[in-house]
Amino acid sequence: MTPPRGEHIETWDLVIVGAGPAGAATALGALAHAPGLRVLLLDRADFPRDKCCGDGIAPHVLDVLRSVGVHDVTDGWTPLGRLELSRHEQRVTGRLARPVWVIPREVFDARLVERAVAAGAVLRRHRVSDVSWVGPRVVLDDRIEARVLVGADGAHSIVRSSLTSAGGGRRALAIRGYSPTPDSRRGRQIIRYGDRRQPSYAWAFDRGDGLTNVGYGEFVDDHRSPGGEAPTRAILLGELDRLLPGSVEDGVGWRAHHLPLSGWRWRQPDGPVLLTGDAAGLVNPMTGEGIYYAVATGVLAGRSAARALAAGSPAAAGAAHRGAVRRLLGRHLKHTWVASRLTRRPAVVDAGIRAAGRSQHVFDSLVEIGLGDGRITPRLTAGLASGLVAGLTIHPPQPDLR
Ligand SMILES: Cc1cc2nc3c(=O)[nH]c(=O)nc-3n(C[C@H](O)[C@H](O)[C@H](O)COP(=O)(O)OP(=O)(O)OC[C@H]3O[C@@H](n4cnc5c(N)ncnc54)[C@H](O)[C@@H]3O)c2cc1C
């Protein structure tokens, strides 16, 4: 154990590494619970900053933000009410039970940070490069002591690496860019499943301002799944253009990034160091959605931290956070793990699309699992089974739910 070399160590109640959605939500959750808390929000970047993402904001994100007093993050942006899912000739276009939003992360994340600062957090530009333990104390870069530390520092989290028991899971790699929205893709989110490492897919999410967020992603670390060589930038862009012709040529702002996918069981060690969002390995393995998990686990981490600090036992925060996240997401994560295993088989993806075309309930249930915290219900299972059977017997016309 190395003692800190710095002469002056500043102490904060709560230090959050990373000011993306998970970090800002942590600050909001803590300060909504205990407005007087001393909260330091660190990020290596200045805001506004870009983040490689599909920019899809599920309605569940807004529910969580409302619970901590944030009501206006979508102001000025257009809601989308339709979702199209397809694989080869199977296709369904359905009306979403609740609209989604497509807001560039440069805008969305900066708004959340602004709200966190307005609530009382201190934002500082700082790249954390060392997390050490000095007895029971957690010290960053020899100079910042955290009574409770929250890792919200994304897919390559340094805080997560400092916790040997946090483990690591499966990953996907995805690329995104922005291209002009053609009339045919206006007002909707489009997902087209691919043929490489399943369930790979390309997307086109209309932002509503003349530009569409386009991208493609697939698993990277599962050697058992078919699909050939590891994805390169050229392969990712090639697949995107094959699945959504014309997306690449006029696209700008191409960036690729890893997605740490959630597994069967979510782990959070005991102690005063908590993990949230991508740093906690929480990205939906079916859809690549992570913003809902980031804000939901952020708010929970903030609350658990504030309660543990108020009780004078910061080391109890880890167990409290683990319990809170498992209560909210535990069963859902198991169900998405099962669903992601099943959808490696193209026949299951086809059956899902077919069943969603026949039943609004199946369509809504799949959306809930992919965007929020839905589960595989008996009714959904029956719908998927009938979709599988239908695939063996008939080829219905392409459905279009109203
Ligand atoms: C191509 C792609 C498309 C996606 N599309 C969607 C989508 O449409 N909808 C959806 O819900 N999710 C999507 N996701 C997932 C989503 O982007 C993440 O789940 C989400 O950003 C997680 O938020 P976070 O706050 O945990 O991490 P991040 O948003 O990654 O924020 C982490 C922050 O930590 C900072 N940081 C990192 N290291 C340090 C350090 N050492 N010191 C200080 N600061 C540090 C970074 O600068 C960053 O600001 C997509 C991901 C990818 C890659």
The ligand as a MOL file (V3000), in Angstrom:
LIG
                    3D

  0  0  0     0  0            999 V3000
M  V30 BEGIN CTAB
M  V30 COUNTS 53 58 0 0 0
M  V30 BEGIN ATOM
M  V30 1 C -21.7930 3.3280 -31.1640 0
M  V30 2 C -22.6190 3.2850 -29.9190 0
M  V30 3 C -23.9990 3.5110 -30.0320 0
M  V30 4 C -24.7810 3.5410 -28.8510 0
M  V30 5 N -26.1000 3.8700 -28.9670 0
M  V30 6 C -26.8540 3.9970 -27.8610 0
M  V30 7 C -28.1860 4.4790 -27.9400 0
M  V30 8 O -28.6830 4.8350 -29.0070 0
M  V30 9 N -28.8910 4.5700 -26.7820 0
M  V30 10 C -28.3810 4.1970 -25.5850 0
M  V30 11 O -29.0980 4.2660 -24.5600 0
M  V30 12 N -27.1000 3.7960 -25.4640 0
M  V30 13 C -26.3170 3.7050 -26.5690 0
M  V30 14 N -25.0040 3.3300 -26.4550 0
M  V30 15 C -24.4540 3.0790 -25.1150 0
M  V30 16 C -24.2090 4.4170 -24.4040 0
M  V30 17 O -23.4120 5.2470 -25.2020 0
M  V30 18 C -23.5000 4.1830 -23.0500 0
M  V30 19 O -24.1170 3.1120 -22.3930 0
M  V30 20 C -23.5540 5.4400 -22.1860 0
M  V30 21 O -22.7660 6.4550 -22.7570 0
M  V30 22 C -23.0640 5.1360 -20.7780 0
M  V30 23 O -22.9580 6.3320 -20.0400 0
M  V30 24 P -21.8270 6.4750 -18.9150 0
M  V30 25 O -22.0830 7.7690 -18.2510 0
M  V30 26 O -21.7540 5.2280 -18.1260 0
M  V30 27 O -20.4450 6.5290 -19.7200 0
M  V30 28 P -19.9170 7.6150 -20.7680 0
M  V30 29 O -21.0310 8.2430 -21.4670 0
M  V30 30 O -18.8790 6.8890 -21.5800 0
M  V30 31 O -19.2090 8.7140 -19.8700 0
M  V30 32 C -18.0010 8.4400 -19.2130 0
M  V30 33 C -17.3010 9.7530 -18.9100 0
M  V30 34 O -16.1260 9.4560 -18.1490 0
M  V30 35 C -15.0640 10.2900 -18.5760 0
M  V30 36 N -13.8290 9.6000 -18.2160 0
M  V30 37 C -13.3810 8.4170 -18.6700 0
M  V30 38 N -12.2070 8.0860 -18.0860 0
M  V30 39 C -11.9230 9.1020 -17.2270 0
M  V30 40 C -10.8400 9.3460 -16.3280 0
M  V30 41 N -9.8250 8.4680 -16.1970 0
M  V30 42 N -10.8480 10.4810 -15.6100 0
M  V30 43 C -11.8670 11.3850 -15.7290 0
M  V30 44 N -12.9050 11.1990 -16.5670 0
M  V30 45 C -12.9450 10.0640 -17.3010 0
M  V30 46 C -15.2970 10.4400 -20.0660 0
M  V30 47 O -14.6880 11.6200 -20.5690 0
M  V30 48 C -16.8280 10.4910 -20.1460 0
M  V30 49 O -17.3150 11.8100 -20.1210 0
M  V30 50 C -24.1840 3.2870 -27.5930 0
M  V30 51 C -22.8060 3.0520 -27.5000 0
M  V30 52 C -22.0390 3.0510 -28.6550 0
M  V30 53 C -20.5510 2.8300 -28.5320 0
M  V30 END ATOM
M  V30 BEGIN BOND
M  V30 1 1 1 2
M  V30 2 1 2 3
M  V30 3 2 2 52
M  V30 4 2 3 4
M  V30 5 1 4 5
M  V30 6 1 4 50
M  V30 7 2 5 6
M  V30 8 1 6 7
M  V30 9 1 6 13
M  V30 10 2 7 8
M  V30 11 1 7 9
M  V30 12 1 9 10
M  V30 13 2 10 11
M  V30 14 1 10 12
M  V30 15 2 12 13
M  V30 16 1 13 14
M  V30 17 1 14 15
M  V30 18 1 14 50
M  V30 19 1 15 16
M  V30 20 1 16 17
M  V30 21 1 16 18
M  V30 22 1 18 19
M  V30 23 1 18 20
M  V30 24 1 20 21
M  V30 25 1 20 22
M  V30 26 1 22 23
M  V30 27 1 23 24
M  V30 28 2 24 25
M  V30 29 1 24 26
M  V30 30 1 24 27
M  V30 31 1 27 28
M  V30 32 2 28 29
M  V30 33 1 28 30
M  V30 34 1 28 31
M  V30 35 1 31 32
M  V30 36 1 32 33
M  V30 37 1 33 34
M  V30 38 1 33 48
M  V30 39 1 34 35
M  V30 40 1 35 36
M  V30 41 1 35 46
M  V30 42 1 36 37
M  V30 43 1 36 45
M  V30 44 2 37 38
M  V30 45 1 38 39
M  V30 46 1 39 40
M  V30 47 2 39 45
M  V30 48 1 40 41
M  V30 49 2 40 42
M  V30 50 1 42 43
M  V30 51 2 43 44
M  V30 52 1 44 45
M  V30 53 1 46 47
M  V30 54 1 46 48
M  V30 55 1 48 49
M  V30 56 2 50 51
M  V30 57 1 51 52
M  V30 58 1 52 53
M  V30 END BOND
M  V30 END CTAB
M  END
